[in-house]
Amino acid sequence: MEIITVDEGNIDKEHICCAISSNNDIQVKSKKSWLKERFSDGLVFKKINVRGKCFIEYLPIENAWVPIKGSNLMYIDCMWVSGKFQGQGYAKGLLDSCILDSKEKYKDGLVILSSKKKMSFLMDKQFLLKHHVIIRDINIGLKSYQKSEGKLKRDCFDIAENAFCIGIIGNRLQSDCTESFLDVLKQIVHIHTVKDIWLIFIGRTVEVFEKKVAEHVKCKERLRFLGRQEEFAEAVALIDLLAATPGLGNGGAGVAAMNEGKPVVCLKTGDIASCAGEDFQCDDISQYPAIIKRYVEDKAYYDMQSKKAENQFERLLIGDAEIAVQIKDVLEAVKGL
C-alpha cells in the first residue's frame, strides 16, 4: 500500500481523488486552488496511489471550517474510500497514517464528525467502531425557526380546500424526482380514499419537468407547482404531509414541516430522516402509498403523528451554549484518552 502526501511540491501533477479530470477542468482547478490556500493552515491531504476516490484530509482543529472549537487536536474533515477500493484495508491504512502523523506533531488526539446513521459527507460510524474509535453522542440542533402566520391560503393556488395535500419539496426537484419516485407519486394520487389526494411541488422547477410529471402521474388537475417561495413556512403550511424524495438533502423542508405539525414520510437515510427520526421512516419508497393512505383515512393516527412531529421539532431546538458545553466535554474526553 503506497500512500502519497499531496502538498505544494506535487499538487500540480497529482490527481486529488474527488476531482480527477484534466487540470484544465474548472472543478479540478478550484479544488486544487483551495487546497493550496489551506496547506498553510496545516491541512494534510493523503491518498492511496490508485486512480479513484481513496484519500483522507485533515488539519489542526483551530483551523477547521466547522462550528467546533478546541486546541491541539487534529480534525478529520474528509475520508473517502469508494467502490472497488473498499475492503482492501485502504481506509484503515489512511486512518493509521493520520494517527501516526498527528502523534509526530504532538497532537492530543483526533476529532471526527459522524452520525447515528450513515449520511453523506460524514464519517461512517460503523467503520469508526470497527477500528476502536470511541464515539460520544452530542446533539446539534436549531436555535430558532420561522413558523407560518397564515399569510397564504389554498385558494391562492387554486387548491381544493378539502384536498389532502402531499408536499414534494426541494432545491433539486428535477434530479430528486426519479422515474421510480414518479411511479410512486402516480400510485399515491390515484389512491381511492375519503379525500382527493393532491401533489404540491414547492421549489424551483422548469416547464419541461412540470410537463413530465403531469404526463407521468396522469392527473394534471391535482398537481400544483408553487415554485420557489420566499415565505417558505407559509407555503409548507398549505400541505398536510411531506413526502421526502429519495435524495439525501432537503433537511430544511423536513424541519419546516415538523414545525407546522405536518407528518413526514421518508427513507432511513438522508437529511430529512436525520431530522425526523424513526417514527417517520420506512425502508423503501414503495411503502409510501400504504403509509399515506393510512394518514388520509385514520384521523387519530394523523393527529398522533402530527403531535410527534411538533415534539421532534422541539427536540431540535438547541442553543449555542448547550452545544458548546457538549463539544467541550467531548474535547476534554479526547485529551484524557
Secondary structure, DSSP 8 states (H G I E B T S, - for coil): --EEEE-TTTTTTS--SS--S-TTSHHHHHHHHHHHHHHTTT-EEEEESSSSSEEEEEEEGGG-SSS---SS-EEEEEEEE-GGGTTSSHHHHHHHHHHHHHHHTT---EEE-B-SS--TTSB-HHHHHHTT---------BS------S---GGGGT--TT-EEEEEE-S-HHHHS-HHHHHHHHHHHT--SSS-EEEEEES---HHHHHHHHHHH--GGGEEEEE--SSHHHHHTT-SEEE--SSS--HHHHHHHHHTT--EEB-SSSHHHHHH-GGGB-S-GGGHHHHHHHHHH-HHHHHHHHHHHHHHHHHHB--HHHHHHHHHHHHHHHHT-
